[in-house]
Amino acid sequence: MEQQSQQTLTNLVYDIYEDPALIEEHQVLIKSLLSDLVATAPAGFEGMATMINIHISNGFKFRNPKIQKFELESGLLKLKTYFQKINL
């Protein structure tokens, strides 16, 4: 995944974390970027990319704002760590 796409994904997920009303607006693009994230995961990082995808996708599934926030925050934390590790 290119660094520009990494930054876009991080920013979009952070946006919906801050304002869950944006989920509908950003969901299609985020899902596309998450698919790219999983498809381009380097060897040894496939599980982490899949876990990030699951957390962020769960943020879309649940309607309870507390659960959404939890899932998105979990995904964001893992996403930042993931990008730090693969971009060394």
N, C-alpha and C positions, 0 to 999 in steps of 0.2 A: 504494500500500500504506500503510495507516494506521501511525502510529508505534507503536501497541501491538503490531501484528502484526510490525513490524520488530524490536522488542525481543524478542518471543517467538521469532522465527526465530533471531536471534542467540544467544539464551540456549540454545535447544535444540541448535543446531549446536555451541556451545561445550561443552555437557554431553556430547555424544557424542564430541567431540574428547578430552575429559578421561577419559571412560569408554566405550570402544567397545562394551562389553556393552549399552549403552542404545540401540544402533542399532535393534534390532528394535522396541523400545518406542516410539521417537519417529519412526520412518521415515514412517509414514502422514501424520502431522501436518506433518512437515517437507516432504514432497513436495507437500502441498496449499499450504503457504505459499510454496514455490518456484514453483509454477504461478502463484500470485497475483503474486509478484514479477515474473515475466516478463510476465504479462498487463498489469500496470499500470505498466511501465517508461516513464518519460517519453521523449519524442522525443530521440534522440541517445544514449540509455542502454540501448537494447534489446540491443546486443551485450554490454555489460558484465553485464546481468542474465542473459543466456543463458550467459555464461562462468561466472558464479557457480553457476548451476543445474547445469552440467556438472561442475564440480569437486566440489560437495557430493554430487551423484548418484553420481559415481565412488567416493566414500567408501563408499557403500552396496554397490557392485558388488564391490569387491575384498575378499578375506578376509585378505590379508597386512596385519597391523597397521601396518607402516611405511608402506605405500602408503595405507592409510586415513588415517593421521595426516597424511601429506603433502597429500592431496587436501582433507581437511577444513580443514587450516591455510590452504591456498591459498584455499579458498572463504571462510573467515572473514576473512582479510585483505582480500580484494576486497569482501566484504559490508560491512565497516565503512567502507571508503573510499566505496563506492557510496552508503550511507546518508548519509554526511557531505556528499557532493556534491549529492544530491537534496533534502536537508533545509535547504539554505542559505536 
